[in-house]
C-alpha cells in the first residue's frame, strides 16, 4: 500500500506493528474447548457424587467444583496454545 503526499510522490506505508494475537478461529476453538471441558468436569463430578451416594447438596457442590476445576485446567492449556500460535504466526510473517 502506498500513501500519496501533497507532492504526489508515492512512499511506502509504515510497517504494521507485530502482534501476537492468534486468528479468530483459534480463539473460538479455545473458548469452545473451555466450555466443553467445564461441562465434562461437571458430569464427572455429578457422577462421582451419585456413585459415592452423597446428598444432593454435596453432589451439586462437587459438580460445581469439578466443572470449574476442569474448565480452569483447559483454559490454562488453551491460553498457552494460543500464545504459542500467535508467536509462531509472527515469526512466520517476518520470514
N, C-alpha and C positions, 0 to 999 in steps of 0.2 A: 504494500500500500504506500502510495506517495502522497505527500502533503504539498499543496500548492501555496506558495508565498505570494506576497504582493507583487513581486517581480516576475512571477510565472515561471520560476525555475523549480523543477521538482527536487525534493530532497527526501531521503528515506525516512520513514516513520521510526520513532524511537522503539527499541525492542520492548516487548511486553515483559513485565516482571515474572520471575519464576514463581510458580505456585505448586504447592504440594497437594492441592485439592484433588481428590480422586474423581473419576467420572460419576455422573448421576446414577447410572445403572448399578455401579458398585455400592453406592450409598443406600440405594433402595434394597439391594440384596442383603446388605449388612443389617439394616433395620428389620427386615422381614425375618432374618435368622434370629435376631434377639427376641422377637415376639414368639417365634416357634419354640425357641429354647425355653422361654418362660412358661409357655403352655405345657410343654413336655414335662418340665420340672413340677408344675402344679399337678399334673396327672400322676406322676410318680409319688409325690408327697401324699396325695389323697389315697392312692392305692396302698401305700405303706401304712397310713393311718387306719384304713379299714382292715387291712391284714392283721395289724397288731391289736385290733379291737379297742382302739382309743375311743373316747367320746366324740361327739360331733364338733365340739368347740376345739378340742385338741387336733382333730383331723383337719378342720378348717385352718387352724394356725400352721399346721405342718404343710398344708397345701400352699399357703401364702409364703412361708419361709423358703420352701423348696423352689417355688416359682421365681421368687426374687433372686435366690442364690444362683439358679441355673441361668436366668437372664443376665445377671451380672457377669458370670463367667463367660458366656457367649459374647457379651458386649466387650469384654477385655480383648478377646481374640479378634473380634470384628474391628476394633479400633487399631490394633497392631497391624492387621492385614490391610486396612485402608491407608494407613500411614506408609507402609511399605509399597503399596501400589502407586500412591501419589508420588513418592520419591523416585520410584522406578520410571514412571512416565516423564518426570522432569529430567532425569538423566538421559533417557532415550531421546527426548526432544532436543537436547543440547548436541547430540552426536550427529 
